[in-house]
Amino acid sequence: MQRIAIALSQFQDEQIILTSQQQHYLYRVLRLQKGDRFIAMDGMGKWWLSELIDTDAKILHELIVETELPISVTLMVALPKGNGFDEIVRCCTELGVSCIAPVISDRTLLKPSFQKLERWQRIAQEAAEQSERTKIPQILEPVAFNKIISSFVNFEKYICVARGDSPHLLYCLQNCEQKKVVIATGCEGGWTEKEVEIALQNGFKPVSLGRRVLRAVTAPIFAMSLISAVSEV
């Protein structure tokens, strides 16, 4: 059954006031008709079985769905070149990420516009609907590395480094008892030594993603795959 994200302001007296874009999508794109049912989701954990009634919809009853990870995961990702961040947002949303914080590091070349942020938020919404999630992950505004690195309180914190003898992230996750985790991955060229040093000073632990050097787009998706697998076993 089709899922569609609905803003809280659209809920009125057991009905949903559909926007013109939502009406077009449901009636024209999906070819639904009056009386057909779909799932409305608020993006914060709740689903409702709903029925189309002309330009609005009627809420039939709430649905109990458990598709979220038992752990809250924030990915702090140094922005890669091109449109690679689109794929990161899409795949990591499907894998259960709670929040993605795009970071401008010393080696970041991309200078994102506000339109980029809106695009990433839209991709996250679409991916959450497709993967049957109850929550839409938060996509933060891009910020400089040194301004966000000290923001994570009561988190288990990891920074991924490509070389050295750091423990594998999988091993660390298997021994992690914290319910909130933040994982930092770099852009092309990785983190600078200074950035790694600043991260360590702020409580981050250096970890490895394996013996091979992963692309900037691959690293956060792989990290998210590991934590999704470990937390759901």
N, C-alpha and C positions, 0 to 999 in steps of 0.2 A: 504494500500500500504506500502511496506517495507521501513523503514527509515534506513539510514546508515550515520555515521559521517565521514566527509571528511576534511582533513587538507587544509588550505588555499593554501599551496604550490602545491596542486594537481590541482588547477583550472588554466587552460591555454586556452585563446582564446575561451571562451564559451564551453570548453570541460573539462572533469574530467579525469585525468590520474589515473586509478585505480591501487592499489597495488596488488601484487600477492595474498595476503590474502583476499582482498576484492573481487577479481575475483573468488577465490575459494568459498567464502561465497555466492556470488550472483548466480554463475552458478551451483556449485555442491551442496551446502546446500539448497538454496532456489529454485533451479531448474528453474531459469529464463533463458530466451533465448534472442538472439540478437533481438532488437526491443522492448523488454519489458521495462516497466517504473518502476522507483523507486524514492524515495525522498532523495535527498542529503542535509545534514544539516551541517553547519559549527560549531555548538555548541555554537555560540555566538549570536543567535537570527534569523538567516536566513535559509530558506528552498528553495530548487529548485526542480521542477519536471524535472527528467532526464531520458534519454533513452539509453539503452545499445547498444554500437556499437563495437563489438569484445572485445578488451581488455580495451577499454575506454568507456566513456559515454558522451552523448551530452546534454547540458543544454537546456531545452525547454523554461522554464520561471520561474520567482520567484513566490513563494507562500506566501501569507499573512496569518500568523497563530498567534493567540493570546492564548497561553496556560500558560504563565508565571504568577506568583503571582504579584500583584501590589505593593508588598513590598519586599525588599531585606533582606533575613534571613541568618545569619551566626550561625551555631551550633558549640559551643566550647565543645567538648566531651572528657572527661577523658577516655582513652582507657580501655575497659573491657577485661576480660580474654578470651582466646581462639579466635574463629573466629567471635565473636559477632559484631565486628565493620563492618564486611561485610554486615550483615543484616541492620545495621544502615545506611550505605551508600546507599544501595539499596532502602530501604523504604523511606528514607528522600529525596532522589532524586525524587522518584515518587511523593512525596508530595509537591515538589517545592522549596527545599532548594537552596540557591545561593552558599553557601560556607560551607565546613565542616573543622574545625580545630581540628585535633586529639591532645590531650594534655596528657602529662605525669605528673600526680599529685603525691602527697605524697603516695597515696595508690595504684598507678598503678603497676601491676605486669608484664604486657606485655612489651617486649622490641622489637619494630617493626624493621624490616630490610627494606632496600630500595625496595626489591621485594614486600613487603607488600604494600608500597605506590603505586607502579605500578599496583598491583592487585586492590586496591581501586579505582584508577582512571579508570581502565577498567570496573569495576562494575558500576561506575557512568555513563560512556558512554553508556553501554548496557541498564541501567535503563532509561536513558534519551531518548534513541531511542524507547524503549518499551512503555513509557508513553506519547509519542508524545510531548515531550518538545522541545522548540526551543534552549534552552541553556543547556550546560553540566555544572553542578556545579563544582566549583574548590575544589580540595582536597589538603589541605596544607600538608607540611611535619610535622611529629610529633615534638612538641617542649615542653619544660618545662612550667608548669603553670605560674611560676613567670616571664617568658620571654615574654609571649604573653598577659597577663592580662591588660597591659597598652596600647595595640596596637589599641584599638577601639575608634576612634574619630568620633564625630557626630553620634553615635549610641544610641538607647535606649537599655540599658543593664540590663539583668536579670540573676541571678544565682539561680538555683533550689535547695532548701533545703528540706529534708524529714520531719523534725519535727519543731515544733514551731508554732507561730501564724502569719506567713507571709501570705500576700494576695494571692489568687489563681491567677495563670498566666492568666487564661481566663479573669478575671476582669481587670487585668492590660492591656491586649491586647485590650480590648474593649475601653479603654480610652487612647490608645496610638495614637499619631498623627505623630510620626516619621516614615519615610519611610525606615529606616535602623535599623534592630534589631539584637542583638546578645543574644543568650540564652546558658548558661553554665550548663551542666549536669555532675554529677560525676560518678566515676566507682563504683565497689562493695565497700560498706562501706560508700559511699558518700564523700563529701568534708570534710577536717579537719576544725576545728574552725579557725585555722590560715589562711587557704586558703579563707574561707568565709570573714574573716576580711580584707584580702588583696583585695579581690574583692570589698568589700564595699568602701574601701579607693580609689578605682579606678572608682567609680561611678556606680557600679552594685547594683541593688535592689534585695533583697531576695524574692523569690516567692515560692509558693507551687504548687504541681501537684495533690493535693487531699489528702484525709485522709489516703490512703493506701501507703505503701512504694513500689515503683516500682523498677523492676530490672534495672540494668545499661543499658541494651539494650532497654528496654521498654520506659524509661524516655525520651530520645531525640525524639523517634518516636511519642510518645504521645504529646510532646511539639510542634512538627512540625505539627501534625494533628490539634491542637488547632489554631495555627496561620494561617494555610491554610484555615480552616473553617471561621475564623473571617474575614480574609482579602478578601474572595471571596463572602461573603454574599451580 
